[in-house]
Amino acid sequence: MPVQRLNHAVLYVRDVSTSVAFYADALGFAPIEGMAELRGAAFLRADGSTNDHDLGLFEVGPEAGASQAGRGTVGLYHLAWEVDTLAELERIAGRLGRLGALSGATDHGTTKALYAKDPDGIEFEVSWLVPAELLTQEILDSRSRLAPLDIAAEKERFGAETRGGVGVSAPIPAGVPH
């Protein structure tokens, strides 16, 4: 059986308290009672998640250098979290903007993505996926190009409250359960 989805991510951060506050404010992650900030570590869960935890944070201290992944070393580029609606993507874009964390917004055709950086400069993505039943050949063909994201136009096109594809950004082949 193939891997189905990412269950959680774990990050090394300079200061656990700062990162807990950021991820709570930016994305609504909540520390898990009894597991929060234990000896320089914290475990957080996204609102509505049934995972044990969605994000683990381990403190390495203020002297830790910035990640050189992609610039001088191999390593993780970014994490990507999905939201259910374009209205939620817009709300998070505003929140990330107010925090000074939003670094970009891109239309990938089948996905509409925000890019941001946490207090340690770790990049993450928040995206809404076009539902499989709304994919057109034009949308599929546009995956090879990157365009600036216009959330207002996408809300007009797909509807602000249309539920995203939940891990589906390509047509589902006939006979495959979903």
C-alpha positions as CSV (number, residue, x, y, z in Angstrom):
1,M,0.0,0.0,0.0
2,P,1.5,3.4,-1.0
3,V,2.0,6.3,1.4
4,Q,-1.3,8.3,1.6
5,R,-0.3,11.7,3.2
6,L,2.0,13.4,5.6
7,N,1.0,12.8,9.2
8,H,3.2,15.4,11.0
9,A,6.3,17.5,10.6
10,V,9.1,18.1,13.1
11,L,11.3,21.2,13.0
12,Y,14.4,22.4,14.9
13,V,13.8,26.0,16.0
14,R,15.8,28.5,18.0
15,D,13.2,29.2,20.6
16,V,10.2,26.9,21.2
17,S,8.0,29.6,22.8
18,T,8.5,32.0,19.9
19,S,7.7,29.3,17.4
20,V,4.6,28.0,19.3
21,A,3.2,31.6,19.4
22,F,3.9,32.1,15.7
23,Y,2.3,28.8,14.5
24,A,-0.7,29.4,16.8
25,D,-1.2,33.0,15.5
26,A,-0.4,32.3,11.8
27,L,-2.1,29.0,11.3
28,G,-4.2,28.3,14.3
29,F,-2.1,25.4,15.6
30,A,-2.7,24.7,19.3
31,P,-0.3,23.2,21.8
32,I,-1.4,19.7,23.0
33,E,-2.2,19.6,26.7
34,G,0.3,17.6,28.6
35,M,2.8,17.7,25.7
36,A,3.3,21.5,25.4
37,E,6.8,22.8,25.8
38,L,8.3,19.8,27.6
39,R,12.1,20.4,28.0
40,G,12.5,22.6,24.9
41,A,10.0,20.7,22.8
42,A,6.3,21.4,21.9
43,F,3.7,19.4,20.0
44,L,0.9,21.2,18.2
45,R,-2.3,20.1,16.4
46,A,-4.1,21.9,13.7
47,D,-7.7,22.8,14.3
48,G,-10.0,19.9,13.3
49,S,-7.1,17.5,13.0
50,T,-7.3,13.9,14.4
51,N,-3.6,13.4,14.4
52,D,-1.7,12.9,17.6
53,H,0.2,16.0,16.6
54,D,0.7,17.8,13.3
55,L,3.8,19.8,14.2
56,G,6.6,19.0,16.6
57,L,9.1,21.7,17.6
58,F,12.5,21.1,19.2
59,E,14.6,24.0,20.5
60,V,18.2,24.1,19.6
61,G,19.0,27.6,21.1
62,P,19.5,31.1,20.0
63,E,23.0,30.5,18.8
64,A,21.8,28.2,16.0
65,G,22.7,29.3,12.5
66,A,20.2,29.7,9.7
67,S,19.5,26.7,7.5
68,Q,21.6,26.5,4.4
69,A,19.3,24.0,2.8
70,G,19.2,24.7,-1.0
71,R,21.9,27.3,-0.7
72,G,24.9,25.4,0.6
73,T,23.5,22.1,1.9
74,V,20.9,19.5,1.1
75,G,17.7,19.6,3.3
76,L,14.0,20.3,3.3
77,Y,12.8,23.1,1.1
78,H,9.4,23.7,2.6
79,L,6.3,22.1,4.2
80,A,2.9,22.5,2.6
81,W,-0.4,22.5,4.4
82,E,-3.8,22.5,2.7
83,V,-6.9,24.6,3.6
84,D,-10.5,23.7,2.8
85,T,-11.6,26.9,1.1
86,L,-10.3,29.9,-0.8
87,A,-11.9,32.1,1.9
88,E,-9.7,30.4,4.5
89,L,-6.6,30.9,2.2
90,E,-7.5,34.6,2.0
91,R,-7.9,34.8,5.7
92,I,-4.5,33.2,6.3
93,A,-2.9,35.4,3.6
94,G,-4.1,38.4,5.6
95,R,-2.8,37.0,8.9
96,L,0.6,36.1,7.4
97,G,0.8,39.6,5.9
98,R,0.1,41.2,9.3
99,L,2.8,39.0,10.8
100,G,5.3,40.1,8.2
101,A,5.7,36.4,7.3
102,L,4.1,36.2,3.8
103,S,6.9,35.9,1.1
104,G,4.8,35.1,-1.9
105,A,1.6,33.9,-3.5
106,T,1.6,31.7,-6.6
107,D,-1.0,30.2,-8.9
108,H,0.2,26.7,-9.9
109,G,-2.9,26.0,-12.0
110,T,-4.2,23.1,-9.9
111,T,-3.1,24.6,-6.6
112,K,-3.3,28.1,-5.2
113,A,-0.4,28.7,-2.9
114,L,0.9,31.1,-0.3
115,Y,4.5,31.0,0.8
116,A,5.7,32.3,4.2
117,K,8.6,32.0,6.6
118,D,8.5,31.4,10.3
119,P,10.6,33.2,12.9
120,D,13.6,31.0,12.0
121,G,13.3,31.5,8.3
122,I,11.9,28.1,7.7
123,E,9.7,28.3,4.6
124,F,6.2,26.8,4.5
125,E,3.3,26.8,2.0
126,V,-0.4,27.0,2.6
127,S,-2.5,25.9,-0.4
128,W,-5.9,25.3,-1.7
129,L,-6.3,22.5,-4.4
130,V,-8.8,22.8,-7.2
131,P,-11.3,19.9,-6.7
132,A,-10.9,17.1,-9.2
133,E,-14.4,17.6,-10.5
134,L,-13.6,21.2,-11.4
135,L,-10.3,20.5,-13.2
136,T,-10.4,21.5,-16.9
137,Q,-7.8,20.8,-19.6
138,E,-6.9,24.5,-19.4
139,I,-6.1,24.2,-15.7
140,L,-4.1,21.0,-16.1
141,D,-2.1,22.6,-18.9
142,S,-1.3,25.6,-16.7
143,R,0.6,23.5,-14.2
144,S,3.9,24.0,-16.0
145,R,3.7,27.8,-15.5
146,L,3.8,29.9,-12.4
147,A,1.6,33.0,-12.2
148,P,0.9,35.5,-9.4
149,L,-2.1,34.4,-7.3
150,D,-5.2,36.6,-7.4
151,I,-7.3,35.2,-4.6
152,A,-10.3,37.5,-5.4
153,A,-10.3,36.2,-9.0
154,E,-10.0,32.6,-7.9
155,K,-12.9,33.1,-5.4
156,E,-15.0,34.5,-8.3
157,R,-14.1,31.5,-10.5
158,F,-14.5,28.7,-8.0
159,G,-16.4,30.1,-5.1
160,A,-15.1,31.3,-1.7
161,E,-16.5,28.4,0.2
162,T,-15.9,25.6,-2.4
163,R,-14.1,22.7,-0.6
164,G,-10.7,22.1,-2.1
165,G,-9.4,18.8,-3.5
166,V,-8.0,17.5,-0.2
167,G,-4.8,16.0,-1.6
168,V,-6.1,15.8,-5.1
169,S,-4.6,18.1,-7.7
170,A,-5.0,15.8,-10.7
171,P,-7.9,13.9,-12.1
172,I,-8.7,10.7,-10.3
173,P,-8.4,7.7,-12.6
174,A,-11.5,5.6,-13.1
175,G,-11.8,2.8,-10.6
176,V,-9.6,4.5,-7.9
177,P,-11.5,5.0,-4.7
178,H,-11.4,8.6,-3.2
